[in-house]
C-alpha cells in the first residue's frame, strides 16, 4: 500500500532529529491525505509501515471498528 507513494512519504519523514509531538500530529495529517481510504481493507485489521528511519516509524493501522488509540509513543521502538 505505501509502495504507491514512497517518495511523498520519504519527503514527509525527512528529518535530522526526532520529531516533537506537534510535528508528529502534523505529519500524520499530511500522510493521511496521501492514503486512498477507499482502497483500504474493510474487514479484519491491517497495519502498514508508511516510513521507518533512525528517527521515526509511521504506521497506518486499519481497524474495522472506530476506536481512539490516542497519541502515544513506544519509547524508542524505532531504534535499531
N, C-alpha and C positions, 0 to 999 in steps of 0.2 A: 504494500500500500504506500509506504513512504518512498519507495523507489520511484514513484511517479513524479516527485518533486524534490529530489535530493539537493539540488543546487540552491533552491529557495530556502530549504531548511538549514543548510550549511551556512548560508548568509545570515540567517536569524541567530544561529548559535555562536557565530564568530565572536570570541572574546579572549582577552589575555588574562582574565581573572574570573573567579566565581561570581555568579550573578547575585544581586541583592533581591530580597523578596518582591519589591515593586517591579524590578526588571523581569523577574520570573513571570509575574502576572501579565505584564505587557507582552512578553514573548508567547505565552500560552494563548492569548487572544489572537495574536498575529498568526501563529501556527494553525489555530483553529480555522482561520479564514482560508487556509490552503487545502483543507480537507473537504472532499466531496462527501458529505454525510449521507447522501442517497446511495452511495456505493458501499457503505459500511454494512457488516452483517447485522441481521435483525434478530437472530436467535443465539443463545449462548453468550459467553463472554470472550472477548479477544483483547489482546494487548499488542501494541506495535511500538517499537523504538523509533522515534522520529529523528533523534540525533543522539550521539554519545561522543564526548571528548573528555579531555583531562579535567574540565571544569564543571560539566553538567551532563545530565542524561534527561531527555524528554521522552515521556511515554504518552501514548494515546490509549486509554483503556475504554473499551466499548462494552457497555452493560445494557442488557435489555430493559431493565427497570431503572427508573430515575432514582438516583441517590447522591448525596453530597459527601464527598471524601474530604472536603476542605483542603486548604493549602497545607502541605506537610513536607518535611524534609527527612530523608533517610540517613542523615548523619554520615556523609561521606560515601554513600553507596556507589557513586560514580568513580571512585578512585580504583585504579587498577593495581 
